[in-house]
Amino acid sequence: MSAKLIHRELSESIIGAAMTVLNRLKPGLDEKLYENALVIELRKRGHNVDQQKQFSVHYENQLIGTLIPDLIVDGRVIADPKVATAFNDSHMAQMIAI
């Protein structure tokens, strides 16, 4: 990996689990199926995973909406599984912005 990872060991475990899921299920399924399988794989590896946990978002003391990340792993890393044929600049920006 060329990019510096925050929580490197945890991030590498998440990537490894995602690769395991993809290799077992193969491409072509619905994104939610990969997400659910990733939860199973991460928990099997001993991680605590919150799925679709909701957070209120405020601006200037006013509620502006709700943030619902796909997965929060060990309370430290947000994982947002995607189904894509290729990554573009927008995908890369999302991956490193978290």
Beta strands, then each sheet from edge to edge (+ up, - down):
strand 1: 49-51
strand 2: 55-59
strand 3: 62-67
strand 4: 71-73
strand 5: 77-79
sheet 1: 1+ 4- 5+
sheet 2: 2+ 3-
end
